């Protein structure tokens, strides 16, 4: 059977079972194993088991449950409440200040957690009701939380970056470093958008009345709220970038820091530890199945000869390598509307990476573009995870239609950030090149 027919059957079966509602990880792994057996016989199973054994021996894999544990624990620690109180005092006197302060908290939370949902749920619970009470435009506030929450997978440490590193065999340390510049860029762009829009339309984000603004004393006392978060971020990232610890060892340090933060805020209990451990176990088990499916798909895809076929097809896209890059980003954008980021990673990376390397693009740079497009996927209708996280914690007056329409300008701002990173690769590559040469 020709490679074209096999590829059509392979992806056709994958699409069919996805549309039937089957779990993507098991569909991808199961179909891949079937086609791998058809092409290679029982030898394919030995190849797959060997690749999985090699992955399981990777120390980087241990960073995933540790970062998950740290993120879940910080969500329960009460740190976010203190951070929001501080932001309220410092930023409340500006037009749109509460929204800008909220996205700044999302930056801090992203640098502590490594997942997207933590900041969305936390800010949706704490910041959203306060902004609505102060007369903020509903869509402006919802979009700010959605956009800022997505930075959890871009600003290091990031669990999705760890998975990308495992699947592509690039340095996770370099990838972490590459996420800093783009993360700060998106924060600046979103803050400028909020600030300019609220300056032109003050009713969208009114400033606090003068009689409600805090003096310098309360403002300075409130800064103690950032001490623990900044320490956790500095220790984790400083240990990695300074070469004092591997990402796995730094993740363990981060867990200790999260435990201290929870203890300081008097939230540490056996119940919290139990719930955090169970949540971590579930997510880690899911990751193992994801890795199995990824290796099965990669092995089957290569065995079928589809890799060379897809590379040849990319050659027919107008615009050369830049046209191929734009096409890949468009595919990621469309997939992000209907699939979860890990599923997109499993399906597209084996197809895209050979093309990226052949075109001479830096896989670290492409990894940042990939992660940002996954971030866009988190907040785009109809199935963006952040949309449903936010709906679950939003006040009763907030409809799903409000949430859907709120993300449009923030998606456009994020895509502007993608364009800037494409035009100026140094935004992503300067820090890793500075730290690692």
C-alpha positions as CSV (number, residue, x, y, z in Angstrom):
1,X,0.0,0.0,0.0
2,X,1.4,3.4,-0.9
3,X,2.5,5.9,1.7
4,X,-0.2,8.4,0.5
5,X,-3.0,5.9,1.1
6,X,-1.6,4.8,4.5
7,X,-1.2,8.4,5.6
8,X,-4.8,9.1,4.6
9,X,-6.1,6.1,6.5
10,X,-3.9,6.9,9.5
11,X,-5.1,10.5,9.9
12,X,-8.6,9.6,8.8
13,X,-8.9,7.0,11.6
14,X,-7.5,9.5,14.1
15,X,-10.0,12.2,13.1
16,X,-12.9,9.7,13.1
17,X,-12.3,8.6,16.7
18,X,-11.7,12.2,17.9
19,X,-15.1,13.2,16.4
20,X,-16.7,10.2,18.2
21,X,-15.5,11.7,21.5
22,X,-12.8,9.2,22.5
23,X,-10.0,10.4,24.7
24,X,-7.3,11.7,22.4
25,X,-4.3,10.1,24.2
26,X,-5.7,6.6,23.9
27,X,-6.9,7.2,20.3
28,X,-3.5,8.4,19.2
29,X,-1.6,5.7,21.0
30,X,-4.0,2.9,20.0
31,X,-4.2,3.8,16.3
32,X,-0.4,4.4,16.1
33,X,0.3,0.9,17.6
34,X,-2.1,-0.7,15.1
35,X,-0.4,1.0,12.1
36,X,3.0,0.4,13.6
37,X,2.3,-3.4,13.8
38,X,1.0,-3.4,10.2
39,X,4.1,-1.8,8.9
40,X,6.8,-3.4,11.1
41,X,5.3,-6.4,12.8
42,X,6.1,-7.3,16.4
43,X,9.5,-5.5,16.0
44,X,7.6,-2.3,16.3
45,X,6.6,-3.1,19.9
46,X,10.2,-3.6,20.9
47,X,11.1,-0.3,19.3
48,X,8.3,1.5,21.2
49,X,9.2,-0.2,24.5
50,X,12.8,0.8,24.1
51,X,11.9,4.4,23.4
52,X,9.6,4.5,26.4
53,X,12.3,3.0,28.7
54,X,14.8,5.6,27.5
55,X,12.3,8.4,28.3
56,X,11.5,7.0,31.7
57,X,15.2,7.3,32.6
58,X,15.2,11.0,31.8
59,X,15.7,13.0,35.0
60,X,13.8,15.9,33.4
61,X,10.6,13.8,33.6
62,X,10.7,14.1,37.4
63,X,10.3,17.9,37.1
64,X,6.7,17.5,35.9
65,X,5.1,16.1,39.1
66,X,7.2,18.5,41.2
67,X,6.0,21.6,39.2
68,X,2.4,20.3,39.3
69,X,2.6,19.8,43.1
70,X,4.1,23.3,43.5
71,X,1.3,24.9,41.3
72,X,-1.5,23.1,43.1
73,X,-0.1,23.9,46.5
74,X,0.4,27.6,45.7
75,X,-3.2,27.8,44.5
76,X,-4.3,26.7,48.0
77,X,-1.8,28.8,49.9
78,X,-3.6,32.1,50.0
79,X,-0.7,33.9,48.3
80,X,-2.9,35.3,45.6
81,X,-5.2,37.1,48.1
82,X,-2.3,39.0,49.5
83,X,-0.9,39.8,46.1
84,X,-4.3,41.2,44.9
85,X,-4.6,43.3,48.1
86,X,-1.2,44.8,47.3
87,X,-2.1,45.4,43.6
88,X,-5.4,47.0,44.6
89,X,-3.5,49.6,46.8
90,X,-0.8,50.4,44.2
91,X,-2.7,50.3,40.9
92,X,-6.3,51.1,41.9
93,X,-5.8,54.9,41.4
94,X,-5.1,54.5,37.7
95,X,-7.7,54.0,34.9
96,X,-7.7,50.3,34.2
97,X,-5.2,49.9,37.0
98,X,-7.0,46.9,38.6
99,X,-6.9,45.1,35.3
100,X,-3.2,45.9,34.8
101,X,-2.5,44.8,38.3
102,X,-4.4,41.6,37.7
103,X,-2.3,40.7,34.7
104,X,0.8,41.5,36.7
105,X,-0.3,39.0,39.3
106,X,-0.8,36.5,36.5
107,X,2.9,37.1,35.5
108,X,4.0,36.3,39.1
109,X,1.7,33.3,39.3
110,X,3.0,32.0,36.0
111,X,6.5,32.3,37.3
112,X,5.6,30.2,40.3
113,X,3.2,27.6,38.9
114,X,3.9,26.4,35.4
115,X,0.3,25.7,34.4
116,X,-2.4,27.8,32.9
117,X,-5.5,27.1,35.0
118,X,-4.1,28.1,38.4
119,X,-4.0,31.9,37.6
120,X,-7.4,31.9,35.8
121,X,-9.2,30.2,38.6
122,X,-7.5,32.2,41.3
123,X,-8.0,35.6,39.6
124,X,-11.5,34.7,38.5
125,X,-12.4,34.1,42.1
126,X,-10.6,37.0,43.7
127,X,-10.1,39.8,41.1
128,X,-13.1,39.5,38.8
129,X,-15.8,40.3,41.4
130,X,-13.7,43.2,42.7
131,X,-13.3,44.7,39.3
132,X,-17.0,44.3,38.5
133,X,-18.0,45.9,41.8
134,X,-15.8,48.9,40.8
135,X,-17.6,49.4,37.6
136,X,-15.1,47.8,35.2
137,X,-16.3,46.7,31.8
138,X,-17.2,43.0,32.0
139,X,-15.5,42.0,28.8
140,X,-12.3,44.0,29.6
141,X,-12.0,42.3,33.0
142,X,-12.8,38.8,31.6
143,X,-10.3,39.1,28.7
144,X,-7.5,40.4,31.0
145,X,-7.8,37.3,33.2
146,X,-8.1,34.9,30.3
147,X,-5.0,36.4,28.6
148,X,-2.9,36.6,31.7
149,X,-3.8,33.1,32.8
150,X,-2.4,31.7,29.6
151,X,1.1,32.9,30.5
152,X,1.5,30.0,32.9
153,X,2.7,27.8,30.1
154,X,5.0,30.5,28.6
155,X,6.8,32.1,31.6
156,X,9.1,29.6,33.2
157,X,8.8,27.1,34.8
158,X,6.3,25.6,32.4
159,X,5.1,22.0,32.3
160,X,4.2,22.3,28.6
161,X,7.8,23.3,28.0
162,X,9.1,20.3,29.8
163,X,6.9,18.1,27.6
164,X,8.1,19.9,24.5
165,X,11.7,19.3,25.6
166,X,11.1,15.6,26.2
167,X,9.5,15.2,22.8
168,X,12.0,17.2,20.8
169,X,15.2,16.6,22.8
170,X,16.0,20.3,23.1
171,X,17.4,21.8,26.3
172,X,14.7,22.5,28.8
173,X,16.9,25.1,30.5
174,X,17.3,27.1,27.2
175,X,13.6,26.8,26.6
176,X,12.8,28.2,30.0
177,X,15.2,31.1,29.4
178,X,13.6,31.7,26.0
179,X,10.2,32.1,27.6
180,X,11.2,35.1,29.7
181,X,11.4,37.8,27.0
182,X,8.2,36.8,25.2
183,X,6.3,36.6,28.5
184,X,7.4,40.1,29.5
185,X,6.6,41.3,25.9
186,X,3.0,40.0,26.1
187,X,2.6,41.5,29.6
188,X,3.7,44.9,28.2
189,X,1.5,44.7,25.1
190,X,-1.6,43.7,27.1
191,X,-1.0,46.4,29.7
192,X,-0.6,49.0,27.0
193,X,-3.8,47.9,25.4
194,X,-5.7,48.1,28.7
195,X,-4.1,51.4,29.6
196,X,-4.8,53.1,26.3
197,X,-8.3,51.8,26.0
198,X,-9.2,52.9,29.5
199,X,-7.6,56.3,28.9
200,X,-9.7,56.8,25.8
201,X,-12.9,55.3,27.4
202,X,-12.6,55.9,31.2
203,X,-15.9,54.2,31.8
204,X,-14.4,50.8,30.9
205,X,-11.9,50.9,33.9
206,X,-12.6,53.8,36.3
207,X,-10.0,54.8,38.7
208,X,-10.7,54.6,42.5
209,X,-12.1,57.8,44.0
210,X,-9.4,59.9,45.7
211,X,-10.9,59.3,49.2
212,X,-10.5,55.5,48.7
213,X,-6.9,55.6,47.5
214,X,-4.3,54.4,50.1
215,X,-1.5,56.5,51.4
216,X,2.2,55.5,51.2
217,X,2.2,53.8,54.5
218,X,-0.4,51.0,53.6
219,X,1.2,50.8,50.2
220,X,4.7,50.1,51.5
221,X,3.4,47.6,54.2
222,X,1.5,45.8,51.5
223,X,4.8,45.0,49.6
224,X,5.5,42.2,52.1
225,X,3.0,40.2,50.0
226,X,5.4,39.9,47.2
227,X,8.4,38.7,49.3
228,X,7.5,35.0,49.3
229,X,6.5,34.8,45.6
230,X,9.6,36.7,44.5
231,X,11.8,34.5,46.6
232,X,10.2,31.3,45.2
233,X,10.7,32.6,41.6
234,X,14.2,33.8,42.3
235,X,15.3,30.6,43.9
236,X,13.8,28.3,41.2
237,X,14.9,30.2,38.2
238,X,18.1,31.4,39.7
239,X,19.1,27.9,40.5
240,X,18.4,26.8,36.9
241,X,19.9,29.7,35.0
242,X,22.9,30.0,37.4
243,X,23.8,26.4,36.8
244,X,23.4,25.5,40.5
245,X,20.6,23.0,39.9
246,X,19.0,21.1,37.1
247,X,15.3,21.9,36.4
248,X,14.3,18.8,38.4
249,X,16.3,19.8,41.4
250,X,15.0,23.4,41.1
251,X,11.5,22.0,41.0
252,X,12.1,20.2,44.3
253,X,13.3,23.5,45.8
254,X,10.2,25.2,44.5
255,X,8.0,22.6,46.2
256,X,9.7,23.4,49.5
257,X,9.2,27.1,48.9
258,X,5.5,26.5,48.2
259,X,5.2,24.5,51.4
260,X,6.8,27.4,53.4
261,X,4.5,29.9,51.7
262,X,1.5,27.8,52.6
263,X,2.7,27.5,56.2
264,X,3.4,31.2,56.5
265,X,-0.2,31.9,55.4
266,X,-1.5,29.3,57.9
267,X,-3.1,27.2,55.2
268,X,-0.9,24.1,55.6
269,X,-2.8,21.1,56.8
270,X,-2.9,17.3,56.2
271,X,-6.0,17.8,54.1
272,X,-4.3,20.3,51.8
273,X,-1.3,18.0,51.4
274,X,-3.6,15.0,50.7
275,X,-5.6,16.9,48.1
276,X,-2.5,18.3,46.5
277,X,-0.9,14.9,46.3
278,X,-3.9,13.2,44.7
279,X,-4.2,16.0,42.1
280,X,-0.5,15.6,41.3
281,X,-0.8,11.9,41.0
282,X,-3.7,12.1,38.5
283,X,-1.9,14.7,36.3
284,X,1.3,12.8,36.4
285,X,-0.3,9.5,35.4
286,X,-2.0,11.4,32.5
287,X,1.4,12.7,31.4
288,X,2.9,9.2,31.3
289,X,0.1,8.1,28.9
290,X,0.6,11.2,26.9
291,X,4.3,10.3,26.4
292,X,3.4,6.7,25.5
293,X,1.0,8.0,22.8
294,X,3.6,10.6,21.6
295,X,6.2,7.9,21.1
296,X,3.8,5.5,19.4
297,X,2.6,8.2,17.0
298,X,6.2,9.3,16.2
299,X,7.3,5.7,15.6
300,X,4.3,4.9,13.4
301,X,4.5,8.2,11.5
302,X,8.2,7.6,10.7
303,X,7.6,3.9,9.8
304,X,4.9,4.8,7.4
305,X,7.2,7.2,5.5
306,X,4.8,10.0,6.1
307,X,7.5,12.3,7.4
308,X,9.2,12.7,4.0
309,X,5.8,13.0,2.3
310,X,4.7,15.8,4.6
311,X,8.1,17.6,4.1
312,X,7.6,17.4,0.3
313,X,4.1,18.7,0.6
314,X,5.3,21.7,2.7
315,X,7.6,22.5,-0.3
316,X,4.5,23.3,-2.4
317,X,3.3,26.0,0.0
318,X,4.0,29.5,-1.5
319,X,6.4,31.7,0.3
320,X,9.2,29.2,0.9
321,X,10.1,28.6,4.5
322,X,8.2,31.6,5.8
323,X,5.1,30.5,4.0
324,X,5.5,27.0,5.6
325,X,6.0,28.7,9.1
326,X,2.8,30.8,8.6
327,X,0.9,27.7,7.5
328,X,2.1,25.8,10.6
329,X,1.0,28.6,12.9
330,X,-2.4,28.7,11.2
331,X,-2.8,25.0,11.8
332,X,-1.9,25.5,15.4
333,X,-4.4,28.3,15.7
334,X,-7.2,26.2,14.2
335,X,-6.3,23.1,16.3
336,X,-6.3,25.3,19.4
337,X,-10.0,26.0,19.0
338,X,-11.0,22.3,19.2
339,X,-8.1,20.3,20.8
340,X,-6.2,20.5,24.1
341,X,-2.6,21.8,23.8
342,X,-1.0,18.4,24.7
343,X,-3.0,16.7,22.0
344,X,-1.9,19.3,19.5
345,X,1.7,18.8,20.6
346,X,1.4,15.0,20.0
347,X,-0.2,15.4,16.6
348,X,1.8,18.2,15.1
349,X,5.4,18.1,16.5
350,X,6.4,14.9,14.6
351,X,5.1,16.6,11.4
352,X,6.5,20.1,12.0
353,X,9.9,19.6,13.6
354,X,11.6,18.0,10.5
355,X,10.3,20.9,8.4
356,X,11.5,23.4,11.0
357,X,15.0,21.9,11.1
358,X,15.2,21.6,7.3
359,X,14.3,25.2,6.9
360,X,17.1,26.2,9.3
361,X,14.8,27.6,12.0
362,X,16.0,27.4,15.7
363,X,13.8,24.7,17.4
364,X,14.0,26.7,20.6
365,X,12.6,29.8,18.8
366,X,9.9,27.7,17.2
367,X,9.1,26.1,20.6
368,X,8.3,29.6,21.9
369,X,6.0,30.3,19.0
370,X,4.4,26.9,19.5
371,X,3.8,27.6,23.2
372,X,2.3,31.0,22.5
373,X,-0.1,29.5,20.0
374,X,-1.1,26.9,22.6
375,X,-1.7,29.8,24.9
376,X,-4.0,31.3,22.3
377,X,-5.7,27.9,22.1
378,X,-6.4,28.1,25.8
379,X,-8.5,31.2,25.4
380,X,-10.2,30.8,22.0
381,X,-13.7,29.5,21.5
382,X,-15.3,27.1,21.3
383,X,-13.2,24.7,23.6
384,X,-10.5,26.8,25.1
385,X,-9.8,25.5,28.6
386,X,-9.4,29.0,30.2
387,X,-12.9,29.9,29.0
388,X,-14.5,27.1,31.0
389,X,-12.2,27.6,34.0
390,X,-13.4,31.2,34.1
391,X,-17.0,30.3,33.6
392,X,-16.8,27.9,36.6
393,X,-15.8,30.7,39.0
394,X,-17.4,33.8,37.4
395,X,-20.3,35.6,39.2
396,X,-23.8,34.5,38.0
397,X,-24.3,37.6,35.7
398,X,-21.4,36.5,33.5
399,X,-22.6,34.4,30.5
400,X,-20.5,32.2,28.2
401,X,-21.2,34.7,25.4
402,X,-19.6,37.4,27.5
403,X,-16.5,35.2,28.0
404,X,-16.3,34.3,24.3
405,X,-16.5,37.8,23.0
406,X,-14.1,39.2,25.7
407,X,-11.1,37.4,24.3
408,X,-11.1,38.8,20.7
409,X,-8.9,41.9,21.3
410,X,-6.6,40.0,23.6
411,X,-6.1,37.3,21.0
412,X,-5.2,40.0,18.5
413,X,-2.7,41.6,20.9
414,X,-1.1,38.1,21.5
415,X,-0.8,37.5,17.8
416,X,0.9,40.9,17.5
417,X,3.4,39.6,20.0
418,X,3.9,36.4,17.8
419,X,4.6,38.7,14.8
420,X,7.2,40.7,16.8
421,X,9.0,37.5,17.9
422,X,9.1,36.3,14.3
423,X,10.5,39.6,13.1
424,X,12.9,40.0,16.0
425,X,14.0,36.4,17.1
426,X,16.3,38.0,19.7
427,X,13.2,38.6,21.9
428,X,13.2,34.9,22.5
429,X,16.8,33.9,21.9
430,X,18.8,36.7,23.6
431,X,18.5,35.5,27.2
432,X,19.2,31.7,26.4
433,X,22.2,32.8,24.2
434,X,23.4,35.1,27.0
435,X,23.1,32.4,29.7
436,X,24.1,29.3,27.8
437,X,26.2,30.6,24.9
